[in-house]
Amino acid sequence: MTSGQLAIFTEANRPLRLEEHPTPDLAKGEILARVTLCTLCGSDLHTFQGHRTTPVPTVLGHEILGTVIESSGEVQSFDGKTVGVGDRITWTIAASCGRCFYCERGLPQKCESLLKYGHAPITEDWVFNGGLGEYCHLKPGTSIHHVPVELGDEAACPVNCATATIAAALRRAESVDGRTVLVQGAGMLGVTACAMAQTLGAQSIVVADTNPSRLERALEFGATHTLDANMGSEIVHRIRELTHGHGADLALELTGSLDAVRIGLDCLRIGGEAIWVGTTHPTEPVKVFPETVVRRMLAVRGVHNYTPSDLDFALRFLEENHRRFPFSALVEKTFSLSQVNEAFDFAIDSRPFRIGIRP
């Protein structure tokens, strides 16, 4: 029996513990993948810092690329191809049953028996359940996707969280083509939203953030205008100026900031849409006047994670556009698994778009 190393999270703001564990005996339909790269998402940092809770002990990391080293029985990818040893793959952030109330209604990410990589407790039969390890143990109900050979690891690794989530958010929008899109936040989600909105035909893409260097980077990803989010409600006036007094067609809130939630609603035109993505941790309530929503005919939608089809779209998007936009440069530094605690310290102190960890 082989074994592999894991970085185990047990408590907020405490160093992760490196341990060696035997690799699992696979049940039918399961896969063992050797992790080639894991990138740290903002939710990993929030969990590590205690801003959100997760069952412990656990293995953090859900933006994962891997190579199949073993499978039990025939396993098919999203597009119906057989998944074999040596295949370079990514997979959905969670495994879903496909049969429950939510799965049957197009919400597999809310499956009643969801197993979520990087967010689940270690159990006797599921130890390698996150990206911060040498291996990841894929359960039945996980949607497997082959990674195009043209995509380098750094460009592809965030696809099964950041890129796919933006694909889901823009899918929920009534339309992007010919529209003015306000992107609130120029982090990994934000610059991805700029690039994807441009390829979908957005007329104007306005990005608001407090970080000037991130606003500069957003321009490289298709933003047409940038605004300093420190202006607060002045952003509403600027959006009106850019849209002949009407307001934005679509506001994507990607920061989790309550001020951004409020301002985004105020920036919308009559009949505009707000899609909230960034608030994945507990907050105070936001005051919304029902009359405003009714009279201005606003739509508000929440998006959490994505479907397998969104991940497929995200991979195709990167395959077609990775040379057009500098996605690989967003993984700003790479650490080894033995340096995992240094990696978290660096990510928290420097706030890069992404860092990578290679076993």
Wavefront OBJ file of the C-alpha trace (Angstrom):
o trace
v 0.000 0.000 0.000
v 1.314 3.449 -0.885
v 1.004 6.513 1.322
v 0.898 10.251 0.834
v 1.347 13.455 2.738
v -1.477 15.780 3.777
v -1.644 19.243 5.351
v -4.356 18.999 7.994
v -6.307 21.993 9.290
v -7.553 21.657 12.877
v -8.109 25.174 14.224
v -8.244 28.759 12.994
v -4.956 30.656 13.019
v -2.980 27.557 13.941
v -0.322 26.011 11.670
v -1.470 23.188 9.437
v -0.045 19.810 10.436
v 1.735 17.627 7.879
v 0.876 13.941 8.212
v 1.481 10.773 6.215
v -1.526 8.538 5.521
v -2.049 5.370 3.456
v -3.861 5.847 0.186
v -7.398 4.413 0.103
v -8.752 1.205 -1.337
v -11.142 2.496 -3.975
v -14.812 1.562 -4.142
v -16.542 1.231 -7.511
v -16.694 4.500 -9.407
v -13.944 6.178 -7.386
v -10.688 7.740 -8.606
v -7.371 8.455 -6.954
v -5.659 11.478 -8.491
v -2.158 12.713 -7.832
v -2.427 16.453 -7.144
v -0.282 18.470 -9.530
v -1.294 21.937 -8.306
v -3.702 23.449 -5.788
v -4.376 27.185 -5.660
v -5.608 28.896 -2.505
v -9.024 30.521 -2.843
v -10.283 33.352 -0.670
v -12.557 30.928 1.169
v -9.483 28.895 2.210
v -8.002 32.033 3.740
v -11.309 32.942 5.422
v -11.493 29.480 6.971
v -7.883 29.585 8.110
v -8.447 32.988 9.742
v -11.686 31.898 11.445
v -14.013 34.137 9.396
v -16.027 31.093 8.346
v -16.394 27.689 9.935
v -15.748 24.242 8.543
v -15.807 20.788 10.141
v -12.391 19.737 11.448
v -10.007 18.091 11.032
v -10.040 18.687 7.305
v -7.843 19.101 4.264
v -8.325 22.565 2.780
v -8.019 23.390 -0.906
v -10.597 22.892 -3.639
v -9.028 24.524 -6.706
v -7.203 21.389 -7.810
v -5.574 19.878 -10.880
v -4.616 16.227 -10.828
v -3.453 13.221 -12.807
v -5.388 9.963 -12.546
v -3.259 7.212 -11.029
v -6.015 4.688 -10.245
v -9.711 4.149 -10.871
v -12.182 1.482 -9.816
v -14.553 0.413 -12.565
v -15.331 2.517 -15.601
v -15.631 6.234 -14.840
v -16.812 8.684 -17.468
v -16.020 12.357 -17.762
v -18.621 15.093 -18.197
v -18.463 14.710 -21.976
v -18.863 10.939 -21.878
v -15.243 9.924 -22.383
v -13.656 7.175 -20.304
v -11.356 8.517 -17.607
v -8.094 6.566 -17.602
v -4.803 6.388 -15.752
v -2.556 9.270 -16.785
v -5.401 11.634 -17.696
v -4.983 15.242 -16.619
v -8.223 16.297 -14.970
v -10.077 18.750 -12.838
v -13.419 18.148 -11.149
v -16.402 19.843 -9.571
v -15.975 21.326 -6.137
v -18.487 18.767 -4.828
v -19.946 15.339 -5.442
v -23.743 15.229 -5.837
v -26.206 12.337 -5.854
v -28.120 13.422 -8.988
v -31.438 12.181 -7.574
v -32.489 14.363 -4.660
v -34.927 17.304 -4.623
v -32.232 19.890 -5.464
v -30.302 17.816 -7.988
v -33.504 17.247 -9.950
v -34.103 20.999 -9.991
v -30.758 21.955 -11.501
v -28.998 22.737 -8.209
v -26.505 19.875 -7.743
v -24.290 22.189 -5.681
v -27.069 22.099 -3.051
v -27.465 18.314 -3.094
v -28.979 16.880 0.074
v -26.025 14.474 0.390
v -23.306 16.857 -0.849
v -19.641 15.964 -0.383
v -17.517 19.067 -0.825
v -13.788 18.911 -1.507
v -11.700 21.065 0.795
v -14.659 21.671 3.123
v -15.438 18.243 4.574
v -14.210 16.506 7.734
v -11.672 13.736 7.462
v -13.343 10.366 7.957
v -12.014 6.835 8.011
v -12.959 6.250 4.368
v -12.293 9.795 3.096
v -8.945 11.124 4.244
v -7.579 12.604 1.010
v -10.545 14.934 0.535
v -8.893 18.255 -0.327
v -6.196 19.778 -2.468
v -3.469 20.301 0.126
v -2.041 16.825 -0.177
v -0.235 14.538 -2.546
v -3.451 12.810 -3.594
v -7.168 13.490 -3.810
v -9.795 10.746 -3.500
v -12.693 11.417 -5.896
v -16.097 10.068 -4.958
v -18.946 8.962 -7.258
v -21.139 11.888 -8.245
v -18.118 14.105 -8.924
v -18.158 15.559 -12.427
v -14.765 14.852 -13.998
v -13.422 17.126 -16.734
v -10.378 16.614 -18.935
v -8.083 19.640 -19.006
v -7.081 20.795 -22.507
v -3.394 20.230 -23.198
v -3.019 23.859 -24.306
v -3.780 25.104 -20.786
v -0.853 25.406 -18.401
v -1.339 24.465 -14.768
v -1.407 28.054 -13.513
v -4.061 29.141 -16.010
v -6.223 26.062 -15.459
v -6.059 25.435 -11.719
v -8.587 28.085 -10.512
v -11.143 26.918 -13.096
v -13.120 24.675 -10.730
v -13.884 27.527 -8.364
v -13.258 31.069 -9.601
v -13.797 30.630 -13.341
v -16.745 28.261 -13.030
v -18.424 30.487 -10.427
v -18.252 33.458 -12.783
v -19.627 31.265 -15.563
v -22.563 30.440 -13.263
v -23.101 34.092 -12.352
v -23.176 35.278 -15.956
v -25.432 32.371 -16.918
v -27.944 33.628 -14.346
v -27.943 37.077 -15.933
v -30.738 37.877 -18.358
v -28.136 38.962 -20.914
v -24.582 40.276 -21.160
v -24.361 41.066 -24.862
v -24.540 44.798 -25.505
v -24.939 45.588 -21.796
v -23.137 47.767 -19.259
v -21.759 45.500 -16.548
v -20.580 46.780 -13.165
v -18.018 44.448 -11.592
v -17.565 45.131 -7.884
v -14.184 43.771 -6.862
v -11.081 43.261 -9.004
v -9.753 40.120 -7.384
v -9.603 36.730 -9.078
v -13.373 36.625 -9.550
v -13.487 40.207 -10.762
v -10.824 40.053 -13.448
v -12.279 36.744 -14.630
v -15.696 38.404 -14.850
v -14.210 41.202 -16.961
v -12.663 38.778 -19.428
v -15.727 36.565 -19.668
v -18.135 39.504 -20.001
v -16.028 40.918 -22.821
v -16.076 37.626 -24.707
v -19.858 37.481 -24.226
v -20.247 40.861 -25.915
v -20.604 43.359 -23.060
v -20.593 46.934 -24.335
v -19.000 48.467 -21.220
v -17.344 46.805 -18.234
v -16.913 49.088 -15.243
v -14.806 47.768 -12.362
v -14.770 49.181 -8.835
v -12.092 48.295 -6.280
v -10.084 50.031 -3.564
v -6.740 48.694 -4.850
v -5.196 50.730 -7.712
v -2.920 47.903 -8.866
v -5.873 45.544 -9.138
v -7.776 48.113 -11.161
v -4.794 48.327 -13.521
v -4.826 44.546 -13.858
v -8.567 44.601 -14.603
v -7.843 46.696 -17.696
v -5.644 43.851 -18.978
v -8.674 41.546 -18.644
v -11.147 43.606 -20.599
v -12.396 46.346 -18.260
v -13.334 49.509 -20.139
v -13.560 51.797 -17.086
v -12.259 51.641 -13.515
v -13.560 53.356 -10.393
v -12.057 53.769 -6.941
v -14.465 51.997 -4.571
v -13.366 54.397 -1.814
v -15.591 56.995 -3.534
v -18.569 55.265 -1.935
v -21.913 56.487 -3.226
v -20.144 58.779 -5.724
v -19.811 55.606 -7.798
v -23.549 55.829 -8.482
v -23.109 59.273 -10.029
v -20.188 58.085 -12.165
v -22.157 55.093 -13.431
v -25.024 57.419 -14.392
v -22.592 59.602 -16.324
v -21.253 56.597 -18.227
v -24.744 55.357 -19.140
v -26.469 58.595 -20.216
v -28.273 58.769 -16.903
v -29.745 55.290 -16.956
v -27.495 53.092 -14.788
v -25.857 49.708 -15.211
v -27.743 46.794 -16.719
v -25.999 44.298 -14.464
v -24.080 44.582 -11.185
v -21.902 41.669 -10.076
v -21.076 41.915 -6.363
v -17.932 39.841 -5.775
v -16.385 41.320 -2.618
v -18.734 40.417 0.219
v -18.788 44.082 1.263
v -22.174 45.294 2.499
v -21.418 48.781 1.172
v -20.836 47.239 -2.240
v -24.154 45.369 -2.029
v -26.016 48.623 -1.312
v -24.153 50.698 -3.895
v -24.580 48.034 -6.552
v -28.352 48.201 -6.213
v -28.290 51.991 -6.467
v -26.170 51.798 -9.628
v -28.727 49.737 -11.537
v -31.020 51.133 -14.204
v -34.750 50.525 -14.087
v -35.126 46.830 -14.855
v -31.507 46.118 -13.907
v -30.114 42.970 -12.295
v -27.928 42.459 -9.240
v -26.112 39.157 -8.861
v -24.575 38.581 -5.459
v -21.634 36.181 -5.307
v -19.133 37.457 -2.751
v -20.989 37.129 0.536
v -20.181 33.570 1.600
v -19.644 34.409 5.269
v -22.009 35.741 7.956
v -22.760 39.483 7.820
v -25.137 42.042 9.234
v -28.425 42.576 7.335
v -28.653 45.050 4.465
v -31.606 47.431 4.410
v -33.547 47.106 1.166
v -36.751 49.034 0.550
v -39.304 46.768 -1.156
v -40.917 49.748 -2.877
v -37.592 50.545 -4.554
v -37.295 47.007 -5.890
v -40.890 47.063 -7.110
v -40.980 50.516 -8.709
v -37.526 50.151 -10.310
v -38.363 46.568 -11.350
v -35.050 45.219 -10.059
v -33.968 41.584 -10.000
v -31.665 40.225 -7.292
v -30.131 36.771 -7.625
v -27.661 34.890 -5.474
v -25.083 32.514 -6.932
v -23.190 29.962 -4.862
v -20.800 27.587 -6.635
v -21.938 26.176 -9.975
v -23.134 23.190 -12.021
v -20.998 20.747 -14.071
v -22.097 22.569 -17.230
v -20.662 25.805 -15.826
v -17.322 24.088 -15.233
v -17.365 22.778 -18.789
v -18.091 26.291 -20.100
v -15.283 27.701 -17.950
v -12.759 25.228 -19.360
v -13.814 26.005 -22.933
v -13.552 29.735 -22.159
v -9.989 29.346 -20.850
v -9.017 27.092 -23.726
v -10.112 29.753 -26.217
v -8.868 32.826 -24.335
v -5.809 31.922 -22.242
v -3.505 33.633 -24.749
v -5.721 36.694 -24.978
v -5.808 37.335 -21.230
v -2.851 36.702 -18.844
v -4.552 34.182 -16.553
v -1.381 32.244 -15.764
v 0.212 35.389 -14.311
v -2.493 35.540 -11.630
v -0.807 32.664 -9.747
v 1.844 34.974 -8.391
v 3.965 32.544 -6.382
v 4.199 28.783 -5.890
v 5.135 26.889 -2.717
v 5.804 23.239 -1.965
v 3.467 21.301 0.316
v 6.162 21.338 2.994
v 5.947 25.172 2.878
v 2.165 25.237 3.304
v 2.203 27.436 6.406
v 4.530 29.916 4.732
v 2.107 29.909 1.816
v -0.856 30.876 4.018
v 1.180 33.603 5.736
v 2.218 35.020 2.372
v -1.330 34.907 0.983
v -2.796 36.646 4.038
v -0.076 39.316 4.226
v 0.344 40.060 0.505
v -3.177 39.356 -0.834
v -2.069 38.075 -4.242
v -4.692 37.019 -6.779
v -3.651 33.412 -6.209
v -0.749 31.373 -4.929
v -0.087 27.779 -5.857
v 0.976 24.789 -3.785
v 2.629 21.800 -5.436
v 3.103 18.522 -3.540
l 1 2 3 4 5 6 7 8 9 10 11 12 13 14 15 16 17 18 19 20 21 22 23 24 25 26 27 28 29 30 31 32 33 34 35 36 37 38 39 40 41 42 43 44 45 46 47 48 49 50 51 52 53 54 55 56 57 58 59 60 61 62 63 64 65 66 67 68 69 70 71 72 73 74 75 76 77 78 79 80 81 82 83 84 85 86 87 88 89 90 91 92 93 94 95 96 97 98 99 100 101 102 103 104 105 106 107 108 109 110 111 112 113 114 115 116 117 118 119 120 121 122 123 124 125 126 127 128 129 130 131 132 133 134 135 136 137 138 139 140 141 142 143 144 145 146 147 148 149 150 151 152 153 154 155 156 157 158 159 160 161 162 163 164 165 166 167 168 169 170 171 172 173 174 175 176 177 178 179 180 181 182 183 184 185 186 187 188 189 190 191 192 193 194 195 196 197 198 199 200 201 202 203 204 205 206 207 208 209 210 211 212 213 214 215 216 217 218 219 220 221 222 223 224 225 226 227 228 229 230 231 232 233 234 235 236 237 238 239 240 241 242 243 244 245 246 247 248 249 250 251 252 253 254 255 256 257 258 259 260 261 262 263 264 265 266 267 268 269 270 271 272 273 274 275 276 277 278 279 280 281 282 283 284 285 286 287 288 289 290 291 292 293 294 295 296 297 298 299 300 301 302 303 304 305 306 307 308 309 310 311 312 313 314 315 316 317 318 319 320 321 322 323 324 325 326 327 328 329 330 331 332 333 334 335 336 337 338 339 340 341 342 343 344 345 346 347 348 349 350 351 352 353 354 355 356 357 358 359
